[in-house]
Amino acid sequence: MTTSSPPASGASSQDSAGLTRFNTLPREAAATVLTEVCAARDWAAALAEGRPYSTPEALYAASDAALAELDAKGLDEAMAGHPPIGRPKPGDPTSSREQRGMADADEGLKAEMLEMNLAYQERFGHVFLICATGLDGKQLRDALAARLENPPERERENARTELVKINRIRLGRLLAEPAADAPA
């Protein structure tokens, strides 16, 4: 599986402080924080058990490895934690921020995405998963249209690859949280 780079090159002092906070959380608290990054419990447990991490890059690598090890049930659990593109969960700032590219889409594009999302879920049995950060509505629509043509096995691996990217971004944000706002 191809992985992406960590969200930022080099660790800032804030990331280092965030990593220290994460490494020192009680195991259950760490697992809870991690399930907010990725809904797969086995992934969260593996990362919580693997602490302490010496660098953010070590955490990202452990995340990638744990995601690669997820069985079909774990991958389904991870995907189930993501709302369809264009329909972020109400009150969920994470999915709203990640899907910001759809916020300015016109009503026609939003309707097209809804129809295509439903077709995708019908064909593959799971949500269309893409690292939407930085993509606009047209790019998201084009990616969805292209991936609708894939065989199911390929789409599951595409979803796993996209989860790697999403998890790295979310872990980076977790490490960058100010101490007062960090989940405990």
C-alpha positions as CSV (number, residue, x, y, z in Angstrom):
1,M,0.0,0.0,0.0
2,T,1.3,3.5,-0.9
3,T,1.2,5.9,2.0
4,S,1.3,9.7,2.0
5,S,3.7,11.9,3.9
6,P,2.8,13.1,7.4
7,P,0.8,16.3,7.4
8,A,3.8,18.5,8.0
9,S,7.5,17.8,7.6
10,G,9.3,17.8,10.8
11,A,7.7,18.0,14.3
12,S,7.0,21.3,15.8
13,S,7.4,21.8,19.5
14,Q,3.6,21.8,19.7
15,D,3.5,18.4,18.0
16,S,6.2,17.2,20.4
17,A,4.1,18.4,23.4
18,G,1.0,16.7,21.8
19,L,2.9,13.5,21.3
20,T,4.0,13.6,25.0
21,R,0.4,14.2,26.1
22,F,-0.8,11.3,23.9
23,N,1.9,8.9,25.1
24,T,1.0,9.6,28.7
25,L,-2.8,9.2,28.5
26,P,-4.2,6.2,30.3
27,R,-4.7,3.3,27.8
28,E,-8.5,3.6,27.7
29,A,-8.4,7.4,27.2
30,A,-5.9,7.0,24.4
31,A,-8.1,4.4,22.7
32,T,-11.1,6.7,23.1
33,V,-9.2,9.6,21.5
34,L,-8.0,7.3,18.7
35,T,-11.5,6.1,17.9
36,E,-12.3,9.8,17.1
37,V,-9.6,9.6,14.5
38,C,-10.6,6.3,13.1
39,A,-13.7,4.3,14.2
40,A,-11.9,0.9,13.9
41,R,-11.5,-0.4,17.4
42,D,-8.7,-2.8,16.5
43,W,-6.7,0.1,14.9
44,A,-7.2,2.3,18.0
45,A,-6.2,-0.6,20.3
46,A,-3.1,-1.3,18.3
47,L,-2.0,2.3,18.4
48,A,-2.8,2.7,22.1
49,E,-0.9,-0.5,22.9
50,G,2.1,0.6,20.8
51,R,2.9,3.7,22.9
52,P,5.1,5.4,23.6
53,Y,6.0,6.8,20.2
54,S,9.3,8.6,19.9
55,T,8.3,10.9,17.0
56,P,5.1,11.8,15.2
57,E,6.5,9.9,12.2
58,A,6.7,6.7,14.3
59,L,3.0,7.2,15.2
60,Y,2.1,7.7,11.6
61,A,4.0,4.5,10.6
62,A,2.2,2.6,13.4
63,S,-1.1,3.9,12.1
64,D,-0.3,2.8,8.6
65,A,0.7,-0.6,9.7
66,A,-2.4,-1.1,11.9
67,L,-4.6,0.0,9.1
68,A,-2.9,-2.5,6.7
69,E,-3.6,-5.3,9.3
70,L,-7.4,-4.6,9.6
71,D,-9.5,-7.5,8.5
72,A,-12.7,-7.0,6.5
73,K,-14.8,-6.3,9.6
74,G,-12.3,-3.7,10.9
75,L,-12.2,-2.0,7.5
76,D,-16.0,-1.9,7.5
77,E,-15.9,-0.4,11.0
78,A,-13.4,2.3,9.9
79,M,-15.5,3.2,6.9
80,A,-18.7,3.3,8.9
81,G,-17.2,6.2,10.9
82,H,-17.3,8.5,7.9
83,P,-20.4,10.2,6.6
84,P,-21.1,10.4,2.8
85,I,-19.3,13.2,0.9
86,G,-21.6,16.2,0.8
87,R,-23.5,15.1,4.0
88,P,-21.2,15.7,7.0
89,K,-22.6,14.7,10.3
90,P,-24.5,17.6,11.9
91,G,-22.5,19.1,14.7
92,D,-19.3,17.3,13.6
93,P,-16.6,19.9,13.0
94,T,-14.1,17.3,11.7
95,S,-16.3,16.0,8.9
96,S,-17.5,19.5,8.1
97,R,-13.9,20.8,7.9
98,E,-12.7,17.8,5.8
99,Q,-15.7,18.2,3.4
100,R,-15.4,21.9,3.1
101,G,-15.0,21.6,-0.7
102,M,-18.7,20.6,-1.0
103,A,-19.9,23.6,1.1
104,D,-19.7,26.0,-1.9
105,A,-21.0,23.5,-4.5
106,D,-24.2,24.5,-6.3
107,E,-27.4,22.7,-5.7
108,G,-27.1,20.7,-8.9
109,L,-23.6,19.4,-8.0
110,K,-24.9,18.5,-4.5
111,A,-27.8,16.6,-6.0
112,E,-25.5,14.8,-8.4
113,M,-23.2,13.8,-5.5
114,L,-26.2,12.5,-3.5
115,E,-27.3,10.4,-6.4
116,M,-23.8,9.1,-7.1
117,N,-23.1,8.4,-3.4
118,L,-26.3,6.3,-3.3
119,A,-25.2,4.4,-6.4
120,Y,-21.8,3.8,-4.9
121,Q,-23.2,2.5,-1.6
122,E,-25.6,0.2,-3.5
123,R,-22.7,-1.1,-5.7
124,F,-20.1,-1.5,-3.0
125,G,-22.0,-1.8,0.3
126,H,-20.1,1.0,1.9
127,V,-19.6,4.8,1.9
128,F,-17.5,6.4,-0.8
129,L,-14.3,7.2,1.1
130,I,-11.8,9.8,-0.1
131,C,-9.4,12.1,1.6
132,A,-11.5,15.2,0.8
133,T,-9.3,17.7,2.5
134,G,-8.3,20.4,-0.1
135,L,-10.6,19.0,-2.9
136,D,-13.5,21.0,-4.3
137,G,-16.9,19.7,-5.2
138,K,-16.1,19.0,-8.8
139,Q,-12.9,17.1,-7.9
140,L,-14.9,15.0,-5.5
141,R,-17.6,14.3,-8.1
142,D,-15.0,13.3,-10.7
143,A,-13.2,11.0,-8.3
144,L,-16.5,9.4,-7.3
145,A,-17.5,8.9,-11.0
146,A,-14.2,7.3,-11.8
147,R,-14.3,5.0,-8.9
148,L,-17.8,3.8,-9.6
149,E,-16.3,1.8,-12.4
150,N,-13.9,-0.2,-10.2
151,P,-14.4,-3.8,-9.1
152,P,-15.4,-4.1,-5.4
153,E,-12.0,-5.5,-4.3
154,R,-10.2,-2.6,-5.8
155,E,-12.6,-0.1,-4.1
156,R,-12.0,-1.7,-0.7
157,E,-8.2,-1.2,-1.2
158,N,-8.9,2.4,-2.5
159,A,-10.8,3.0,0.7
160,R,-8.0,1.6,2.8
161,T,-5.5,3.9,1.0
162,E,-7.7,6.9,1.6
163,L,-8.0,6.0,5.3
164,V,-4.2,6.1,5.6
165,K,-4.3,9.7,4.3
166,I,-7.3,10.7,6.5
167,N,-5.8,9.1,9.6
168,R,-2.4,10.9,9.1
169,I,-4.2,14.2,8.8
170,R,-6.3,13.6,11.9
171,L,-3.4,12.3,14.0
172,G,-1.5,15.4,13.0
173,R,-4.4,17.6,14.2
174,L,-4.5,15.5,17.5
175,L,-0.8,16.2,18.1
176,A,-1.2,19.9,17.3
177,E,-4.1,20.5,19.7
178,P,-3.3,23.0,22.5
179,A,-3.0,21.4,25.9
180,A,-6.2,23.0,27.2
181,D,-8.2,21.6,24.3
182,A,-6.7,18.2,24.1
183,P,-9.1,15.4,24.8
184,A,-8.3,13.5,28.0
